[in-house]
Every structure is written in C-alpha cells, then in structure tokens.
Amino acid sequence: MHFDNDIEYDQQDLTYLSWTKTRQSSGTAGSFLKSYDDTGDRKIYYKLSDYDIIHGIVGHECINEIIAGRIMRFFHMDHLEYTLVNSKIIIDGKEIETYLCKSYDFKEKGESKIPLEDYYVMERKENETPMDFCKRMNWEDIIFGMLVVDFLIINRDRHGANIEVLLNQKNKTIRLAPLFDQGFSLICRCHDESEIAEFDAMSDVKVQSFFGSNSAFENIRIVPVEYLKKLPDIGKEIDNILEGFETVIGRKYIEKIREILTRRWTFIDNLRNT
C-alpha cells in the first residue's frame, strides 16, 4: 500500500487565517492553535503543531497525525482524514512557514456530537465500565483497533473527550465518530537530534486512556488475541507508511519513528502468536 495523497508540498498562502482561537488538549502541555475557513462549499479546519511564542513551531504533532492516519488506513479503521499542507501563515504578527494539518467536518447532516465520556456517564448501566459499555454498543472492534494504534504510536492523549459520539435525533442513529487527534504521540517532545537519539522506542511513557491505565503496555493486553490475529501484518509496510517525509522532517526523526513502529509491532506480533 502506498500513501501519496496526504501531503501537499507546494506552499499555500494561508496568511488570511486567524489563529486567535486556541485550545489546549486536556492534560497536555503547550499551545495548539486552530483555525478554519468557511468561505467555500465545505468548511475546512486547520491546526498547527505545538507553538511557542518565542521559538515558533516546536512540535511535530501534525506529522504524527499523518503517520497515525496511514496506519489506520492500513488497518481499515474509520478515522478523520488529515492532509499535511506546506503553508505560509501569520501568528502574532510574524510570518511563519510550516506544515500544518487540514481536515473537513466528519459530521453528517443532522448529526450532533458529544464526548464519549459524557455519553457514557449519561447512558451507562450500574457498575458498567467504559469497555463494557462500548461492547454493549457494539463498538468494541473500534476500541480494540484504537488501542493497537495508540500502542504503536505511543499516543499519550486518548482521554474521554478525544473520542466522540455522533447522534442523529431525527434518524435515531448513534455512532462513534472517526478517530481523531492522535498528534500527541511518537517523539513529539524531542526537539533536537540528541533528544531523538536518547528516546527509548519501547519506553512505557505515561499515557491517558479512557479504557485502560496509564501504561500503553498494560492497555495493549486488553485487546483479545483473536482480534490481534485479524490484523494484517504492518511490519513490511513501515517504509511505505513513512514515505514522502524526506523533505518535511529530518532523517534522524524518520529513523527513530521507523524504530518505534518496528519494535512495537514486533511486540504486538509476539502477543498475537502466543
């Protein structure tokens, strides 16, 4: 499988966008600026990697979104499709050239959204865990796939508001929204080559998970072996998943991401073969 349609290399002039609306992810550090353009037929959403008022763009969250999306596409998982766009923008009166993420609204006509944690509180049965609740809603395969991807990319930010439920009161339909917001992952906090080199690909860094613990290694063991055995082997696809980033990020960064995905998939492969 090749991925060649989710990066726009030709620079776009997006200096007309306003980045005054900001939102900080729950439990994460840094500033994640967002914007939108509703002048066309479809509303377009934009978001930046971690921004520091002194140093500018210091994170890699937007790149991580593309990598996560490629993995989910390989696993045939429903997810928000991001495009990485080479852009020129203005923040705090300064012109900045950066890659950012572009996406479209995943809600269908007539749908409203609510965080899964809020919907769970409203609709759960007595003593029903979040996982048991999702099994009752027939969403367990989506959650199992999410836990696998979160382990592979070391996603630190899968709290209950980063998963949404879509409701259509008129049609009486309820569904989980496509998975989104996977940027706080991989080595997003490594800012130079020495930090990249020191990062342990198998590190059990503290994560937020609505369905498990603060350990990604404990959370991957929630996934039944039967589900793991259904997954296609991503080990041979990692080079394809990382194709096209050579002019976007440094070689050391790409090498570390390859090591993380390879070693953590080997761990999963061992689990599904035991």
PASEBA-1860 file (N, C-alpha, C; in nm, 3 decimals):
! residues 274
1> MHFDNDIE> 0.084/-0.119/0.000/0.000/0.000/0.000/0.089/0.125/0.000 ~ 0.056/0.218/-0.090/0.132/0.341/-0.097/0.044/0.460/-0.057 ~ 0.107/0.558/0.005/0.036/0.675/0.056/0.097/0.798/-0.012 ~ 0.026/0.852/-0.109/0.084/0.962/-0.186/-0.012/1.079/-0.204 ~ -0.121/1.080/-0.127/-0.220/1.185/-0.148/-0.252/1.263/-0.021 ~ -0.168/1.250/0.082/-0.198/1.318/0.208/-0.093/1.422/0.245 ~ -0.005/1.456/0.151/0.091/1.564/0.173/0.087/1.659/0.053 ~ 0.070/1.787/0.080/0.074/1.890/-0.025/0.205/1.967/-0.008
9> YDQQDLTY> 0.298/1.945/-0.102/0.433/2.001/-0.090/0.440/2.146/-0.140 ~ 0.356/2.181/-0.237/0.357/2.318/-0.289/0.300/2.412/-0.183 ~ 0.378/2.513/-0.151/0.338/2.601/-0.041/0.211/2.680/-0.074 ~ 0.120/2.684/0.024/-0.004/2.760/0.011/0.001/2.883/0.100 ~ -0.050/2.992/0.048/-0.055/3.116/0.124/-0.182/3.116/0.208 ~ -0.166/3.091/0.337/-0.279/3.089/0.430/-0.268/3.202/0.533 ~ -0.205/3.311/0.489/-0.184/3.423/0.581/-0.314/3.493/0.618 ~ -0.423/3.462/0.549/-0.552/3.524/0.579/-0.621/3.457/0.699
17> LSWTKTRQ> -0.572/3.341/0.741/-0.636/3.270/0.852/-0.609/3.340/0.984 ~ -0.707/3.331/1.072/-0.692/3.385/1.207/-0.668/3.271/1.305 ~ -0.566/3.286/1.386/-0.531/3.183/1.484/-0.559/3.232/1.626 ~ -0.657/3.317/1.638/-0.687/3.372/1.770/-0.759/3.271/1.859 ~ -0.831/3.179/1.798/-0.899/3.076/1.876/-0.801/2.963/1.904 ~ -0.777/2.937/2.030/-0.684/2.831/2.068/-0.753/2.735/2.162 ~ -0.700/2.614/2.165/-0.750/2.515/2.259/-0.633/2.429/2.302 ~ -0.622/2.409/2.431/-0.516/2.325/2.485/-0.575/2.190/2.520
25> SSGTAGSF> -0.513/2.083/2.465/-0.563/1.949/2.490/-0.559/1.918/2.639 ~ -0.657/1.844/2.685/-0.665/1.810/2.826/-0.543/1.731/2.870 ~ -0.475/1.782/2.971/-0.364/1.707/3.028/-0.234/1.718/2.952 ~ -0.228/1.797/2.845/-0.105/1.807/2.768/-0.049/1.948/2.779 ~ 0.083/1.956/2.759/0.150/2.086/2.767/0.156/2.150/2.629 ~ 0.172/2.281/2.627/0.191/2.351/2.501/0.064/2.415/2.450 ~ 0.077/2.489/2.341/-0.035/2.559/2.280/-0.061/2.500/2.142 ~ -0.185/2.462/2.117/-0.221/2.402/1.990/-0.324/2.492/1.923
33> LKSYDDTG> -0.278/2.571/1.829/-0.361/2.672/1.767/-0.442/2.611/1.654 ~ -0.567/2.658/1.643/-0.657/2.607/1.541/-0.724/2.722/1.467 ~ -0.768/2.691/1.345/-0.837/2.791/1.265/-0.932/2.718/1.171 ~ -1.010/2.795/1.096/-1.100/2.734/0.998/-1.128/2.835/0.887 ~ -1.176/2.781/0.775/-1.215/2.862/0.661/-1.351/2.813/0.616 ~ -1.452/2.897/0.627/-1.588/2.858/0.588/-1.638/2.938/0.469 ~ -1.546/2.986/0.386/-1.585/3.067/0.271/-1.620/2.982/0.149 ~ -1.583/2.855/0.148/-1.611/2.768/0.035/-1.733/2.680/0.057
41> DRKIYYKL> -1.745/2.577/-0.028/-1.858/2.487/-0.018/-1.852/2.402/0.108 ~ -1.732/2.368/0.150/-1.714/2.286/0.270/-1.624/2.359/0.369 ~ -1.662/2.352/0.495/-1.580/2.415/0.599/-1.450/2.337/0.614 ~ -1.339/2.410/0.615/-1.208/2.347/0.628/-1.150/2.384/0.764 ~ -1.099/2.284/0.833/-1.038/2.305/0.963/-0.886/2.292/0.950 ~ -0.814/2.379/1.022/-0.668/2.376/1.021/-0.618/2.369/1.165 ~ -0.508/2.299/1.185/-0.444/2.301/1.316/-0.294/2.292/1.300 ~ -0.225/2.350/1.399/-0.079/2.357/1.397/-0.020/2.259/1.497
49> SDYDIIHG> 0.106/2.228/1.477/0.182/2.159/1.580/0.207/2.255/1.695 ~ 0.265/2.204/1.802/0.289/2.282/1.922/0.360/2.413/1.888 ~ 0.304/2.523/1.937/0.357/2.657/1.906/0.405/2.724/2.032 ~ 0.523/2.782/2.023/0.582/2.858/2.133/0.600/3.002/2.085 ~ 0.553/3.097/2.165/0.556/3.236/2.121/0.698/3.287/2.098 ~ 0.797/3.225/2.163/0.936/3.266/2.146/1.002/3.193/2.030 ~ 0.984/3.058/2.026/1.057/2.976/1.929/0.975/2.938/1.807 ~ 0.847/2.972/1.805/0.764/2.939/1.689/0.710/2.796/1.699
57> IVGHECIN> 0.703/2.726/1.585/0.654/2.589/1.582/0.764/2.497/1.635 ~ 0.737/2.430/1.745/0.840/2.347/1.809/0.801/2.199/1.812 ~ 0.678/2.165/1.774/0.633/2.026/1.782/0.621/1.961/1.646 ~ 0.583/1.834/1.649/0.567/1.755/1.526/0.429/1.689/1.520 ~ 0.333/1.744/1.595/0.204/1.678/1.607/0.134/1.659/1.472 ~ 0.146/1.755/1.383/0.079/1.743/1.253/0.134/1.628/1.171 ~ 0.265/1.609/1.175/0.326/1.496/1.105/0.279/1.365/1.166 ~ 0.271/1.362/1.298/0.225/1.240/1.365/0.082/1.205/1.327
65> EIIAGRIM> -0.002/1.305/1.305/-0.139/1.279/1.262/-0.141/1.203/1.130 ~ -0.053/1.241/1.038/-0.049/1.176/0.907/-0.002/1.032/0.922 ~ 0.101/1.010/1.004/0.151/0.874/1.025/0.043/0.787/1.088 ~ -0.024/0.840/1.191/-0.133/0.764/1.255/-0.243/0.733/1.155 ~ -0.277/0.830/1.071/-0.381/0.809/0.972/-0.344/0.701/0.871 ~ -0.218/0.697/0.832/-0.173/0.593/0.738/-0.183/0.454/0.801 ~ -0.147/0.445/0.928/-0.158/0.315/0.996/-0.305/0.272/1.003 ~ -0.394/0.364/1.038/-0.535/0.330/1.048/-0.594/0.297/0.912
73> RFFHMDHL> -0.546/0.362/0.807/-0.593/0.327/0.673/-0.550/0.185/0.638 ~ -0.430/0.147/0.676/-0.381/0.012/0.651/-0.465/-0.091/0.726 ~ -0.507/-0.056/0.848/-0.590/-0.146/0.929/-0.738/-0.134/0.896 ~ -0.774/-0.050/0.798/-0.913/-0.030/0.756/-0.998/0.022/0.871 ~ -0.944/0.118/0.945/-1.014/0.179/1.057/-1.071/0.315/1.016 ~ -1.191/0.344/1.063/-1.255/0.472/1.034/-1.184/0.582/1.113 ~ -1.135/0.683/1.043/-1.060/0.790/1.109/-1.075/0.919/1.030 ~ -1.049/1.029/1.096/-1.052/1.159/1.029/-0.931/1.170/0.936
81> EYTLVNSK> -0.957/1.201/0.811/-0.851/1.212/0.712/-0.789/1.351/0.719 ~ -0.663/1.356/0.759/-0.588/1.481/0.761/-0.500/1.489/0.636 ~ -0.477/1.611/0.592/-0.379/1.638/0.487/-0.273/1.730/0.544 ~ -0.146/1.696/0.520/-0.034/1.779/0.566/-0.004/1.882/0.457 ~ -0.012/2.010/0.492/-0.004/2.117/0.393/0.115/2.208/0.423 ~ 0.200/2.226/0.325/0.309/2.323/0.333/0.248/2.463/0.321 ~ 0.262/2.543/0.425/0.185/2.667/0.433/0.268/2.785/0.480 ~ 0.222/2.902/0.442/0.273/3.028/0.495/0.158/3.092/0.574
89> IIIDGKEI> 0.184/3.120/0.702/0.080/3.173/0.789/0.135/3.293/0.867 ~ 0.047/3.360/0.938/0.088/3.471/1.024/0.032/3.447/1.164 ~ 0.122/3.447/1.262/0.084/3.434/1.403/0.154/3.543/1.481 ~ 0.079/3.613/1.565/0.136/3.721/1.646/0.213/3.822/1.561 ~ 0.161/3.847/1.440/0.224/3.943/1.351/0.348/3.893/1.280 ~ 0.386/3.767/1.301/0.505/3.711/1.239/0.466/3.614/1.128 ~ 0.535/3.623/1.015/0.512/3.530/0.906/0.593/3.403/0.931 ~ 0.526/3.288/0.922/0.588/3.160/0.952/0.560/3.063/0.838
97> ETYLCKSY> 0.662/2.987/0.800/0.646/2.879/0.703/0.648/2.748/0.780 ~ 0.544/2.667/0.763/0.533/2.544/0.841/0.440/2.447/0.769 ~ 0.447/2.322/0.808/0.348/2.223/0.766/0.239/2.216/0.871 ~ 0.115/2.220/0.827/0.001/2.211/0.918/-0.098/2.107/0.867 ~ -0.197/2.075/0.950/-0.298/1.976/0.914/-0.426/2.044/0.867 ~ -0.484/1.987/0.763/-0.612/2.032/0.710/-0.710/1.915/0.714 ~ -0.834/1.943/0.751/-0.935/1.837/0.754/-1.073/1.898/0.731 ~ -1.170/1.811/0.714/-1.308/1.854/0.694/-1.395/1.796/0.806
105> DFKEKGES> -1.512/1.855/0.824/-1.604/1.812/0.929/-1.648/1.668/0.902 ~ -1.641/1.582/1.006/-1.682/1.443/0.987/-1.829/1.419/1.020 ~ -1.899/1.521/1.069/-2.042/1.505/1.099/-2.123/1.505/0.970 ~ -2.220/1.414/0.964/-2.314/1.414/0.854/-2.430/1.508/0.886 ~ -2.508/1.541/0.785/-2.619/1.635/0.803/-2.713/1.584/0.911 ~ -2.746/1.669/1.006/-2.840/1.634/1.112/-2.775/1.574/1.236 ~ -2.642/1.553/1.232/-2.574/1.492/1.346/-2.521/1.598/1.442 ~ -2.524/1.565/1.569/-2.458/1.644/1.672/-2.356/1.553/1.741
113> KIPLEDYY> -2.259/1.615/1.809/-2.155/1.533/1.870/-2.150/1.557/2.020 ~ -2.103/1.454/2.091/-2.087/1.461/2.235/-1.966/1.377/2.272 ~ -1.882/1.421/2.366/-1.768/1.339/2.408/-1.816/1.203/2.458 ~ -1.740/1.100/2.429/-1.777/0.966/2.472/-1.790/0.958/2.623 ~ -1.699/1.026/2.695/-1.706/1.018/2.841/-1.838/1.074/2.894 ~ -1.890/1.179/2.831/-2.018/1.237/2.873/-2.134/1.143/2.837 ~ -2.128/1.086/2.717/-2.234/0.995/2.675/-2.235/0.869/2.762 ~ -2.118/0.823/2.799/-2.105/0.707/2.887/-2.169/0.737/3.024
121> VMERKENE> -2.142/0.853/3.080/-2.199/0.890/3.209/-2.352/0.895/3.201 ~ -2.402/0.942/3.089/-2.548/0.956/3.072/-2.618/0.821/3.055 ~ -2.553/0.728/2.983/-2.623/0.609/2.936/-2.574/0.478/2.997 ~ -2.474/0.481/3.080/-2.418/0.356/3.134/-2.515/0.290/3.231 ~ -2.497/0.159/3.246/-2.568/0.084/3.349/-2.485/0.084/3.477 ~ -2.546/0.044/3.585/-2.476/0.043/3.714/-2.354/-0.050/3.706 ~ -2.241/0.002/3.751/-2.114/-0.072/3.756/-2.060/-0.111/3.618 ~ -2.109/-0.047/3.513/-2.064/-0.078/3.377/-1.938/0.003/3.346
129> TPMDFCKR> -1.832/-0.065/3.309/-1.707/0.001/3.275/-1.717/0.063/3.135 ~ -1.628/0.157/3.101/-1.630/0.211/2.964/-1.618/0.103/2.857 ~ -1.533/0.002/2.879/-1.519/-0.105/2.781/-1.647/-0.187/2.771 ~ -1.706/-0.222/2.885/-1.831/-0.298/2.881/-1.942/-0.218/2.814 ~ -1.943/-0.088/2.838/-2.042/-0.002/2.773/-2.025/-0.005/2.621 ~ -1.900/0.005/2.574/-1.876/0.004/2.429/-1.905/-0.133/2.367 ~ -1.884/-0.238/2.444/-1.922/-0.371/2.394/-2.073/-0.380/2.378 ~ -2.146/-0.325/2.473/-2.293/-0.326/2.463/-2.339/-0.246/2.342
137> MNWEDIIF> -2.264/-0.141/2.307/-2.298/-0.058/2.191/-2.242/-0.115/2.060 ~ -2.174/-0.230/2.068/-2.113/-0.295/1.951/-2.000/-0.211/1.891 ~ -1.927/-0.142/1.977/-1.815/-0.059/1.932/-1.680/-0.121/1.970 ~ -1.679/-0.245/2.020/-1.554/-0.297/2.075/-1.444/-0.310/1.970 ~ -1.477/-0.346/1.846/-1.372/-0.360/1.745/-1.304/-0.226/1.717 ~ -1.381/-0.118/1.720/-1.323/0.015/1.701/-1.227/0.046/1.815 ~ -1.268/0.015/1.938/-1.185/0.044/2.055/-1.060/-0.044/2.055 ~ -1.074/-0.171/2.018/-0.957/-0.258/2.012/-0.856/-0.204/1.910
145> GMLVVDFL> -0.903/-0.164/1.794/-0.814/-0.109/1.693/-0.747/0.018/1.741 ~ -0.822/0.101/1.811/-0.768/0.225/1.866/-0.656/0.195/1.964 ~ -0.674/0.096/2.051/-0.572/0.061/2.149/-0.444/0.010/2.081 ~ -0.461/-0.063/1.972/-0.344/-0.111/1.897/-0.266/0.006/1.840 ~ -0.337/0.097/1.772/-0.269/0.212/1.711/-0.205/0.300/1.818 ~ -0.277/0.321/1.928/-0.222/0.404/2.036/-0.096/0.343/2.094 ~ -0.088/0.210/2.100/0.034/0.146/2.146/0.147/0.167/2.046 ~ 0.117/0.150/1.919/0.221/0.164/1.816/0.281/0.303/1.813
153> IINRDRHG> 0.197/0.405/1.826/0.246/0.543/1.812/0.269/0.611/1.947 ~ 0.252/0.536/2.056/0.270/0.590/2.191/0.182/0.714/2.209 ~ 0.055/0.700/2.180/-0.039/0.811/2.195/-0.062/0.840/2.342 ~ -0.029/0.960/2.385/-0.042/0.997/2.527/-0.176/1.061/2.560 ~ -0.264/1.079/2.463/-0.375/1.172/2.483/-0.509/1.116/2.435 ~ -0.545/0.994/2.482/-0.673/0.937/2.441/-0.771/0.943/2.558 ~ -0.790/1.063/2.609/-0.887/1.079/2.716/-1.029/1.074/2.657 ~ -1.128/1.074/2.744/-1.265/1.051/2.702/-1.326/1.158/2.616
161> ANIEVLLN> -1.264/1.275/2.608/-1.314/1.381/2.520/-1.248/1.376/2.383 ~ -1.146/1.293/2.367/-1.081/1.277/2.237/-1.141/1.161/2.158 ~ -1.255/1.112/2.206/-1.337/1.016/2.133/-1.478/1.073/2.139 ~ -1.546/1.076/2.027/-1.678/1.140/2.025/-1.785/1.046/1.972 ~ -1.907/1.072/2.018/-2.025/1.000/1.972/-2.108/1.096/1.887 ~ -2.157/1.047/1.773/-2.238/1.127/1.682/-2.383/1.081/1.690 ~ -2.472/1.175/1.718/-2.614/1.145/1.738/-2.698/1.213/1.631 ~ -2.793/1.140/1.576/-2.890/1.199/1.485/-3.028/1.174/1.543
169> QKNKTIRL> -3.085/1.277/1.604/-3.213/1.261/1.673/-3.326/1.227/1.576 ~ -3.321/1.283/1.457/-3.428/1.260/1.360/-3.425/1.116/1.309 ~ -3.308/1.069/1.274/-3.296/0.933/1.218/-3.275/0.827/1.325 ~ -3.260/0.870/1.452/-3.242/0.778/1.564/-3.116/0.692/1.546 ~ -3.008/0.756/1.501/-2.883/0.682/1.481/-2.777/0.730/1.581 ~ -2.693/0.637/1.621/-2.582/0.665/1.712/-2.459/0.594/1.657 ~ -2.348/0.665/1.647/-2.225/0.601/1.601/-2.105/0.671/1.664 ~ -1.995/0.597/1.671/-1.871/0.659/1.713/-1.816/0.742/1.599
177> APLFDQGF> -1.764/0.858/1.630/-1.703/0.943/1.528/-1.573/0.879/1.479 ~ -1.531/0.912/1.358/-1.398/0.868/1.313/-1.293/0.911/1.414 ~ -1.195/0.828/1.437/-1.090/0.859/1.534/-1.010/0.980/1.490 ~ -0.976/1.066/1.584/-0.907/1.190/1.551/-0.813/1.228/1.664 ~ -0.730/1.328/1.641/-0.646/1.389/1.744/-0.544/1.291/1.802 ~ -0.458/1.240/1.712/-0.351/1.148/1.753/-0.214/1.213/1.752 ~ -0.207/1.344/1.751/-0.080/1.413/1.732/0.016/1.406/1.849 ~ -0.038/1.397/1.971/0.048/1.395/2.089/0.102/1.253/2.108
185> SLICRCHD> 0.197/1.217/2.023/0.242/1.078/2.013/0.385/1.075/1.960 ~ 0.436/0.951/1.941/0.570/0.929/1.887/0.672/1.012/1.966 ~ 0.754/1.092/1.897/0.856/1.171/1.968/0.827/1.320/1.951 ~ 0.701/1.355/1.977/0.659/1.494/1.957/0.730/1.591/2.050 ~ 0.790/1.542/2.159/0.859/1.631/2.252/1.011/1.626/2.237 ~ 1.060/1.562/2.132/1.204/1.563/2.104/1.232/1.678/2.007 ~ 1.315/1.772/2.050/1.335/1.894/1.973/1.472/1.903/1.907 ~ 1.560/1.808/1.935/1.689/1.808/1.866/1.737/1.664/1.853
193> ESEIAEFD> 1.848/1.645/1.780/1.895/1.510/1.750/1.939/1.435/1.874 ~ 1.992/1.504/1.974/2.034/1.434/2.096/1.913/1.378/2.170 ~ 1.803/1.453/2.176/1.682/1.404/2.241/1.622/1.288/2.163 ~ 1.629/1.296/2.030/1.580/1.186/1.946/1.660/1.060/1.972 ~ 1.792/1.072/1.976/1.878/0.956/1.997/1.855/0.892/2.132 ~ 1.827/0.973/2.233/1.810/0.920/2.369/1.673/0.858/2.393 ~ 1.577/0.885/2.306/1.441/0.835/2.330/1.435/0.685/2.310 ~ 1.381/0.614/2.409/1.368/0.469/2.405/1.240/0.431/2.331
201> AMSDVKVQ> 1.255/0.360/2.220/1.139/0.322/2.138/1.039/0.237/2.213 ~ 1.083/0.166/2.315/0.995/0.080/2.393/0.961/0.142/2.528 ~ 0.981/0.270/2.540/0.952/0.338/2.665/0.804/0.328/2.701 ~ 0.778/0.300/2.827/0.640/0.293/2.874/0.603/0.428/2.937 ~ 0.601/0.531/2.850/0.570/0.665/2.898/0.426/0.670/2.947 ~ 0.399/0.764/3.036/0.264/0.778/3.091/0.169/0.823/2.982 ~ 0.057/0.753/2.971/-0.044/0.786/2.870/-0.179/0.808/2.937 ~ -0.266/0.880/2.868/-0.406/0.890/2.910/-0.487/0.796/2.823
209> SFFGSNSA> -0.568/0.714/2.887/-0.654/0.621/2.813/-0.787/0.608/2.885 ~ -0.893/0.636/2.815/-1.026/0.628/2.873/-1.064/0.484/2.908 ~ -0.997/0.389/2.844/-1.034/0.248/2.860/-0.935/0.167/2.943 ~ -0.819/0.224/2.973/-0.720/0.144/3.042/-0.647/0.223/3.148 ~ -0.520/0.191/3.162/-0.437/0.252/3.264/-0.347/0.358/3.202 ~ -0.249/0.404/3.279/-0.151/0.499/3.228/-0.035/0.430/3.157 ~ -0.045/0.298/3.138/0.059/0.221/3.071/0.007/0.166/2.939 ~ 0.072/0.203/2.829/0.033/0.151/2.698/0.055/0.000/2.690
217> FENIRIVP> 0.155/-0.050/2.764/0.182/-0.194/2.764/0.070/-0.271/2.834 ~ 0.015/-0.213/2.940/-0.100/-0.277/3.003/-0.223/-0.267/2.913 ~ -0.237/-0.156/2.844/-0.356/-0.135/2.762/-0.360/-0.227/2.641 ~ -0.244/-0.256/2.581/-0.245/-0.343/2.463/-0.288/-0.485/2.501 ~ -0.267/-0.520/2.627/-0.307/-0.654/2.672/-0.457/-0.665/2.696 ~ -0.528/-0.553/2.690/-0.674/-0.557/2.694/-0.730/-0.616/2.566 ~ -0.656/-0.600/2.456/-0.704/-0.640/2.324/-0.698/-0.793/2.313 ~ -0.808/-0.857/2.280/-0.807/-1.004/2.268/-0.712/-1.051/2.158
225> VEYLKKLP> -0.647/-1.163/2.184/-0.556/-1.220/2.084/-0.631/-1.247/1.955 ~ -0.758/-1.286/1.965/-0.836/-1.315/1.845/-0.846/-1.192/1.755 ~ -0.856/-1.075/1.817/-0.860/-0.952/1.737/-0.724/-0.923/1.675 ~ -0.618/-0.939/1.754/-0.483/-0.914/1.702/-0.453/-1.002/1.582 ~ -0.500/-1.125/1.585/-0.473/-1.217/1.475/-0.543/-1.177/1.346 ~ -0.648/-1.095/1.358/-0.719/-1.048/1.239/-0.645/-0.935/1.168 ~ -0.553/-0.871/1.238/-0.485/-0.755/1.180/-0.387/-0.797/1.072 ~ -0.382/-0.724/0.961/-0.278/-0.751/0.862/-0.141/-0.713/0.918
233> DIGKEIDN> -0.037/-0.778/0.866/0.100/-0.757/0.915/0.151/-0.623/0.863 ~ 0.166/-0.529/0.956/0.211/-0.395/0.915/0.363/-0.385/0.910 ~ 0.430/-0.489/0.957/0.576/-0.483/0.966/0.645/-0.454/0.834 ~ 0.593/-0.510/0.727/0.655/-0.491/0.596/0.612/-0.361/0.529 ~ 0.520/-0.290/0.591/0.466/-0.167/0.530/0.521/-0.041/0.593 ~ 0.608/-0.054/0.691/0.652/0.065/0.764/0.727/0.164/0.675 ~ 0.809/0.113/0.583/0.877/0.205/0.490/0.776/0.283/0.407 ~ 0.669/0.216/0.362/0.566/0.286/0.285/0.492/0.388/0.370
241> ILEGFETV> 0.468/0.353/0.496/0.399/0.445/0.587/0.479/0.572/0.608 ~ 0.612/0.562/0.598/0.698/0.678/0.621/0.744/0.744/0.492 ~ 0.694/0.700/0.378/0.738/0.759/0.253/0.687/0.902/0.239 ~ 0.766/0.985/0.175/0.724/1.121/0.144/0.761/1.225/0.247 ~ 0.821/1.182/0.359/0.856/1.278/0.464/0.999/1.331/0.454 ~ 1.073/1.286/0.354/1.215/1.319/0.346/1.241/1.469/0.340 ~ 1.153/1.544/0.276/1.171/1.688/0.266/1.092/1.765/0.371 ~ 1.024/1.692/0.459/0.938/1.754/0.560/1.005/1.756/0.696
249> IGRKYIEK> 1.067/1.644/0.734/1.133/1.633/0.864/1.271/1.572/0.845 ~ 1.354/1.580/0.947/1.491/1.533/0.938/1.503/1.381/0.933 ~ 1.615/1.335/0.879/1.641/1.191/0.864/1.642/1.121/0.998 ~ 1.701/1.183/1.101/1.708/1.121/1.232/1.568/1.099/1.289 ~ 1.481/1.193/1.264/1.343/1.181/1.311/1.276/1.061/1.244 ~ 1.292/1.050/1.112/1.232/0.938/1.038/1.286/0.805/1.087 ~ 1.417/0.799/1.110/1.479/0.674/1.156/1.424/0.633/1.292 ~ 1.405/0.729/1.382/1.352/0.696/1.514/1.207/0.650/1.505
257> IREILTRR> 1.127/0.714/1.420/0.989/0.670/1.402/0.986/0.529/1.348 ~ 1.072/0.498/1.252/1.079/0.362/1.197/1.114/0.262/1.307 ~ 1.208/0.298/1.393/1.245/0.209/1.502/1.128/0.187/1.598 ~ 1.057/0.294/1.632/0.943/0.283/1.724/0.837/0.190/1.666 ~ 0.796/0.214/1.542/0.690/0.134/1.482/0.733/-0.011/1.465 ~ 0.859/-0.034/1.426/0.908/-0.170/1.403/0.913/-0.249/1.533 ~ 0.971/-0.190/1.634/0.988/-0.264/1.759/0.854/-0.286/1.830 ~ 0.768/-0.188/1.824/0.640/-0.202/1.894/0.546/-0.296/1.817
265> WTFIDNLR> 0.557/-0.301/1.684/0.480/-0.400/1.610/0.533/-0.540/1.638 ~ 0.664/-0.556/1.652/0.721/-0.686/1.688/0.665/-0.735/1.820 ~ 0.649/-0.642/1.916/0.589/-0.676/2.045/0.446/-0.726/2.026 ~ 0.366/-0.656/1.945/0.230/-0.698/1.919/0.228/-0.831/1.845 ~ 0.318/-0.848/1.750/0.324/-0.972/1.673/0.352/-1.090/1.764 ~ 0.439/-1.070/1.863/0.466/-1.176/1.959/0.342/-1.208/2.043 ~ 0.266/-1.105/2.079/0.144/-1.127/2.156/0.044/-1.211/2.077 ~ 0.026/-1.178/1.951/-0.078/-1.249/1.874/-0.035/-1.387/1.832
273> NT> 0.093/-1.420/1.849/0.142/-1.553/1.816/0.160/-1.641/1.940 ~ 0.117/-1.588/2.057/0.129/-1.668/2.180/-0.008/-1.717/2.221
END
